[in-house]
């Protein structure tokens, strides 16, 4: 297997930490870039990860002790261009995996300050990465985490990044139209446009991974030691549908479905996130190519997931009730949804489809750490209106 010199930006986060360990375990030379601000947002919101997570220094020391492998750590903010340029000059990456953004739609909708922070943090950070790549490592491959939420819920099939259009006797292949759900999703659209422009203008090579909602917790590396545990969120701001339902079932809280629950989204297991990133890294885009992959494995409505968690919980002797809350979001609750996702499968993705066993494992994990759950932060506190 080809070894890659790779930076994981946002390597302290839910997707970034297991990705860094995954690449290190497979013999790649790995560096993490992070300012660990995600931990500060927990303090701001009065919440914490369901699982206890060690400091970055403790995590890296534990990994070195277990694996014998070093992961370099650069502490800093991508909004600081001097820091970003130093990282590129010092490490000389062949691939840069970019998770380092504010990733919560509800967080971006709390108020004006959170909306502005989200867009400045995300868009400026990505622009700094693009300029640093151009000036220091022009052959580096940018692997950027996008979101399926860029597309919205159109009444036609969602293609992978591009769509062939016939209009007034002419034909072209154009970027797929975007109908983002929030100021967070809008920041991802701005990123996509900026990256596409630099691919065309500067010859940057980039893969935009429009990822669905990630569920699960454990990966082969993170379950090896308590110091390596990944975070998992259950609150109304950062908690995502399936993980949140499993934790709610474990602690006796109603499963909080917004509105009718007919909202259909794309989902994937955290283990498949790692697979997808690795496949993108080992099969890089060409110079000047802006490549888009829809990164998910299955589609579910929110109510389908809640009912499945309810059924598994009942088999475990738990009485999980479903509560339909007023929807804080402005979105269609019943709609057509069919998204194409063949490019990663063509590269060799072997999906972990949602299983009752995984749901049971998440509920059991939540039972073990139920004393860390604060019921006061579970319900949504940000509104779109």
N, C-alpha and C positions, 0 to 999 in steps of 0.2 A: 504493500500500500504506500502511496505517496505521502510523505510527511509535509505538513504545511506549517509555516510560521504564522500564527494566527492571534489576533487580538479579539477578546470578548469585551466589548464595551457594555456596561451595565451588568458586569459579572457578579455583582452581589445580589441580583434580583431573582425572581421566581423562575424565569427562563434562563437567565445568564449563568447562574451558579452551576446548575447541572450540566449546561453546555460546556463550560470551562473544564469540569472534571471529565466529561465524556471525551473531549479532544485530548486532554492530558493522558488519560488512561490508554489511549490508542497511539501514543508516542509522538504526537504533534508538540511543537514548541509553543506554549500558550502564555499569553499575558492578559491580565484583567485590567480594565480601566473603569473606575467608578469613584464617585464622591460620597457614596453610601447615603444619599439624601432620602432614599426610600424609607430608611429607619426613622428619619426625622419626621416624615409624613405620618407615621404611626403615632408619634408623640403629639403632633398637631391635632390628629383626629381622635385621640384618646383610645387607641386600640393597639393590638399587637398581633403578630403571627400566632395562629393556633399552636404550631410547633415552636419550641424554643430554638432560636438560631444563635449560633456563636458569632463573635466578632470576625471580621475578615482575617485578622491576624491569627486568631485561633483556628479558623477554618483551614487556612493555608498550611499552618503548622501540622494540623491533624492529617491533611492530605499527604504532606511530605513524609510523615511518620509511617503512614499506611502503605503508600505507593512507592516511596523513594524518589518521587518526581517533584520538581520545583515548578511553581506557577509564579511568574513575575507580577507584581502589583503596582500599578500607577494610580495614586490617589489624586483625583482632580476633577474639574468640571469641563465638559466639552464646550461650554460657552466661552472659556478662556483660550483664545487662539494660541497664545505662546505655549501653554501647557500641551495642547493638542499637537502642535508642530514638534515639540520636544519628544513626545511619545513616538511619533512617526520616524523622526530622525534616529532616535535611540534604538528602537526595536526593529525597524525596517520590515514591517509585516508584508506577507504575501496575500493575506486575507484579513478583512476587518469586519467582524460581525457586530452589527449595531442594534443593541437592545436598549441603549442608554437614553430612554425618553420617559416622560410622564405618561403612563399607559392607561389611566382611568378616565373613561368618559364622564362619570359622575363628578370626579374631582375637578374636571375642566368646566363643569356647569355650576359649581357652588356659587360663584359670583364673578364680577369683572376681574378682580385680581387673579383668581385661579385660571380664568380663561386666558388672560394675557400671559401669565407665567407659563402655562402649558404651551402656547404657540411660540413664544420667544425661546423657551428652553429647547423645545423639540426642533424648530426650524433653524435657529441659529447654530445649535450644536451640530446638526447635519451639514449645514453650509461650511462650518469650520473643518469638519472631517473631509469634505470634498476638496476644499482649498489645500489642506495639508497633504492629501493624497496627490493632487496635481503637482505640488511643488517638491515633494520628497520621495514618494513611491508611486510613480505614475502607472506602474503595471499591477499595483495592488487591486484585489477584487473586493468591492464593497458588497457585503451581504446584509441587506437592510430589512429589518422587521417592519412590514407594513401591516395592514389589517383588512379583513374582508368587509369591515364596516365602511371602507371607502366607497364601495359600490352602492350601498343602500339596499333597497328591496324592489328592483325594477320588475315590471310585468313581462320580462323576457329572460332567457337564460343569461347568466353571468359568465362571460368568457374569461380567459386568463390574460388579463391586461389589455388586450386589443380586440377590436371587432371590425369585420369587413363591412363597409357601408356602400350601398349603391344609391346615388342621389342625382336626379335629373340627367340620367344618361352617363354619369361618370362613377368611378369606383375607387375606393382607397381603403387601406387598413389604418385605423385611427385608434388612439387610446380609448378604452371603454369609458363611457360617461360615469361621472362620480356624483353620488348623492349622499354625502356623509351624514352621520347621525348626531354629531356633537362637535364642540370646538376641538376636542382631542382628535376625533376622526378627521376633521378639517386639517389639522396640523400634519397628519400623515399624507393627505392629498398634496399639500404644499411641498412636503419632502419629495414625494414621487415626481412632481413636476420639476423641482430643482435638480434631482438626480438625472432624470431623463435629459434635461437641457445640458448638463455637464458631460453626459455620455456623448451627445451629439456634437458638442462644441470642443471638448477637451480630449475625447477618446477614453474617458473613464470606463472601466468595466464594472457592471453592477447587476445584482439580482435583487429584485424587490419581492419579498415573500409576504403575500397577503394572507396572514394567518387568521384562522378561526379562533374561537374561544378554547383556551387550553384547560383541560381538566386533569386530575390525578395529582400525585405528589412524589412518589418514590421512583428513583431510577437505580440502576445497578450500582452506581457509585455513591449516591447520597444515603442509601440505607446501610452502608458499611459501618458507620460510626455516628454517634449522637452529635459530635462536633461538625459533621458534614450535612446534617439535616437541612432540607430546603424549607423555605417559608411557605405557608398556605394561609390565605386570607378568607375571612368569613363576613367581614363588615359590609355595610351597604354601599361603600364607596369603592373599595378594591376587590371585594369578594365577587367571584363570577358564578354563573348559574349552578352548574352541577356540584362543584366543590362546596358552595354555600348551602345547598340543599342537604348534602350529606352531613355537614356539621350541625345544621339545624335539627335534623332527625336524631342525631346522637344526643343532643342536650335537651330535647323535649320542646323545642321551639317550633311554631308553625313553619311550614315551607312557604316562603314568601314569593308568590307569583304575581307579577305586575300585570294588572288588567286581566284580559281573558286568557293570556298565556299562549296565544296562537302564533306569537312572534317566532319565526323559524330562523335559525342561525347555523353556521358551520362550526364543527367542533373537532378537536383532536386531543389525543393522549400526550402528556408531557414527553413521554419516551419517543413519540413520533416527531415532536419538535426537534429533538436531538438528531434523529435520523435525517430530517429534511435539511438542517443546517449543514450536516456532514456531506450529504449528497451535493448540495450547492457548492461547498468548498472544494470537493474533489473533482467537480465538473464545472470549472469557472466559466463565466460569460466571456465572450470575445472582447477585445479592445473596441470601445465605442458602442457596445451592445447594452441596451437597457432591457433586461429580461424580467418577466413577471411570472411568478408561479403562485397559484392559489393553494395555500398550505393548510389543508384540512383533510379529514377522512370520512366524516359522516355529517348528516344534517338532522337536526331535531328541533321540534318546537319546545319552548320553555315548559309548557304544561306536560308534554310527553316525558321530559326529564324528571319533573316533580313526581309524576305518577309512578315512574320506574323506581325512584328512590323510595317512595312510599311503600311500594310492594316489597322491595328488598328489606326495608326496615321492619315491615310486618313479619317477615320470615325470621327476623332476629328478635321478635317479641317486643318491638317498639311501635307505639301508636303515633305515627307521624300524620298530622293533619295538614291539608293544603289551605292556605289563606290567600284569597285573591285581593290584593291591595290596589288602591287607586294608582294608576300608572303615572309615575313622576316624569316619564319621558314623552316626547311627542314622536310617535311612531305608529305604523300600521300594526294592528294586533291580529289581523287575518290577511294573508297575502300569498302570492305565488313566490316560490323560492327554489331555484335550481341553478347551482353553480358548477361549472366545469372544473375538474381538478385531475388532469391526466399527466401533466409534465413531470411531476415528482414520482408518480407511479412508473412512468417510462424510464426514469433514472434508477429505479430499483427500490423505491419505498415499499416496505412491508408493514402495513398498518396494524396497530393494536386497536381493534374495534372495542367499543364500550361493552363491558361485561358486568354481570351481577357481582362477580368476584371482586372487581375493582371497587364498585360501590360499597360492598361490604367492608373492604379493607379501609376505605376512607372513613366510614362510619366508626369502625373499631379504633382508628387513630384518633378521631375526634372524642370518643369516649375516654380514651387514655388521658387526653389533655383538656377535658371538659372544664376544669377549674380555671383555665385561661380564657374562657369565653365570657364576654361582657354582653348581656342581652340588650343593653342600651344602645349599642352601635350597629345592631343587625339591620334595622329598618332603614330605608333610604332617607337621606336628609338633603339631597340636592334635587332641585326640580328644573325641568326644561322650560317652564312657562314664565 
